[in-house]
Amino acid sequence: MGNCQAAEAATVVLQHPGGRVERLYWSTSAAEVMRANPGHYVALVTLRVAEERHDAVDGARRTVRLTRVKLLKPKETLLLGHVYRLITTQEVTKAMQARKEEKLKKAQQQLLESRQSKARGAAEEEDDEEALDASLDQLARQDRDDNRSSSARHRQWRPSLQRIDEAAS
């Protein structure tokens, strides 16, 4: 009787779109499950518990639970003790389109923010460019001065090699 929980953990749980739950007592590949259920993808379901948040309406603390769904490649293996969900191709295409739109909105927002910061910083940028030009001019002058003084020093020092006669033996 105490082994019921162990038997539950030693299964692959497949959740079908209609709510039916299928249990497999062996590991299998995602390709086999997709072959048995045409028009569906296999996804790994993981539950993540996020931080607790205050509800603005009634002030209560609530724990936010996020369910993460990761699509599996056909060659991946469904492991014992994990929960998987069958997802229709329509749901997958809808989710991918939503993700693309989200990325596009984020990119547009970043572009808008960068343009606004450039517009705000245009006057500051001109001041910065003038300061940068001045500091570059100063560095160039210092570099020229350093080159002149170092080349002058090199011209002053000359090695003097004296001839050494060898004695004939």
C-alpha positions in Angstrom: 0.0 0.0 0.0 2.9 2.4 0.7 4.2 1.9 -2.8 1.3 3.9 -4.5 3.3 7.1 -4.5 6.4 5.4 -5.8 4.4 4.0 -8.7 3.0 7.5 -9.5 6.5 9.0 -9.6 7.6 6.2 -11.9 5.2 7.2 -14.7 5.2 9.6 -17.6 2.1 11.7 -17.3 0.6 13.0 -20.6 -2.1 15.6 -20.4 -4.3 15.7 -23.5 -6.1 18.9 -24.7 -9.5 17.5 -23.8 -8.5 17.0 -20.1 -7.7 13.3 -20.4 -4.6 12.1 -18.6 -2.6 9.2 -19.9 0.1 7.5 -17.9 3.0 5.6 -19.4 5.1 3.3 -17.3 8.1 3.5 -19.6 10.3 6.2 -21.2 9.4 6.9 -24.7 10.4 9.4 -27.4 8.5 12.6 -28.2 8.3 11.4 -31.9 6.4 8.2 -30.9 3.8 10.3 -28.9 3.4 12.8 -31.8 3.0 9.9 -34.2 0.2 8.5 -32.0 -1.4 12.0 -31.7 -1.2 13.7 -35.1 -1.5 17.5 -35.1 0.0 17.8 -31.6 3.4 18.7 -30.1 4.7 17.4 -26.8 5.7 20.0 -24.2 7.3 19.6 -20.8 5.3 21.3 -18.1 7.2 22.8 -15.1 5.6 24.7 -12.3 7.6 27.7 -10.9 6.6 29.6 -7.8 7.4 33.3 -8.1 7.7 35.8 -5.3 4.7 36.8 -3.2 2.9 39.9 -4.2 0.5 42.3 -2.6 -2.9 42.4 -4.3 -3.8 46.1 -4.9 -7.5 45.4 -4.5 -7.7 43.8 -1.1 -4.2 44.1 0.1 -3.7 40.3 0.6 -0.4 38.6 -0.1 -0.6 36.1 -2.9 2.0 33.7 -4.2 2.2 33.8 -8.0 2.6 30.4 -9.6 3.9 30.3 -13.2 3.5 27.3 -15.4 6.3 27.0 -18.0 5.7 25.0 -21.1 8.8 23.9 -23.2 8.3 22.3 -26.6 10.3 19.1 -27.1 12.1 18.1 -30.2 11.0 14.8 -31.7 14.3 13.1 -30.8 14.0 14.0 -27.1 12.9 11.3 -24.5 10.0 11.7 -22.2 11.3 10.8 -18.7 9.6 9.0 -15.9 8.4 11.3 -13.1 7.7 14.3 -15.4 4.5 15.8 -16.6 4.0 16.5 -20.3 1.2 18.2 -22.2 0.0 17.7 -25.8 -0.4 21.0 -27.5 -2.2 21.5 -30.8 -0.4 23.0 -33.8 -2.8 26.0 -33.7 -1.8 26.8 -30.1 1.9 26.6 -31.0 1.5 28.9 -34.0 -0.5 31.4 -31.9 2.1 31.4 -29.2 4.9 31.9 -31.7 3.1 34.8 -33.3 2.5 36.4 -29.9 6.2 36.0 -29.0 7.2 37.6 -32.3 4.8 40.5 -31.7 6.2 40.9 -28.1 9.8 41.0 -29.4 8.8 43.5 -32.1 7.1 45.8 -29.5 10.1 45.6 -27.2 12.4 46.5 -30.1 10.2 49.4 -31.1 10.1 50.6 -27.5 13.9 50.4 -27.2 14.2 52.3 -30.5 11.8 55.0 -29.3 13.7 55.4 -26.0 17.0 55.6 -27.7 15.7 58.3 -30.1 14.3 60.2 -27.1 17.5 60.0 -25.2 19.4 61.2 -28.3 17.1 64.1 -28.7 17.4 65.0 -25.0 21.1 64.6 -25.1 21.8 66.4 -28.3 22.7 69.6 -26.6 24.7 67.7 -24.0 26.3 65.7 -26.8 27.5 68.9 -28.5 29.1 70.0 -25.2 30.6 66.6 -24.8 32.0 66.6 -28.4 33.6 70.0 -27.8 35.2 68.8 -24.6 36.3 65.6 -26.3 37.9 67.6 -29.2 39.7 69.8 -26.7 41.0 66.9 -24.8 42.1 65.2 -28.0 43.9 68.3 -29.1 45.6 68.5 -25.7 46.7 64.9 -26.0 48.0 65.4 -29.5 50.1 68.4 -28.3 51.5 66.4 -25.4 52.3 63.5 -27.8 54.1 65.9 -30.2 56.0 67.4 -27.3 57.0 64.0 -25.9 58.2 62.9 -29.4 60.3 66.0 -29.8 61.9 65.6 -26.4 62.5 61.9 -26.8 64.0 62.3 -30.2 66.2 65.1 -29.0 67.4 62.8 -26.2 68.1 60.1 -28.7 70.1 62.4 -30.9 72.3 63.4 -28.0 73.2 60.0 -26.9 75.5 58.1 -29.2 77.3 55.0 -28.3 81.0 55.2 -28.7 82.7 52.0 -29.6 86.4 51.9 -29.4 88.6 49.6 -31.3 90.1 46.7 -29.4 93.3 45.2 -30.8 93.7 41.5 -30.3 97.1 40.3 -29.5 98.5 37.8 -32.0 99.1 34.5 -30.4 
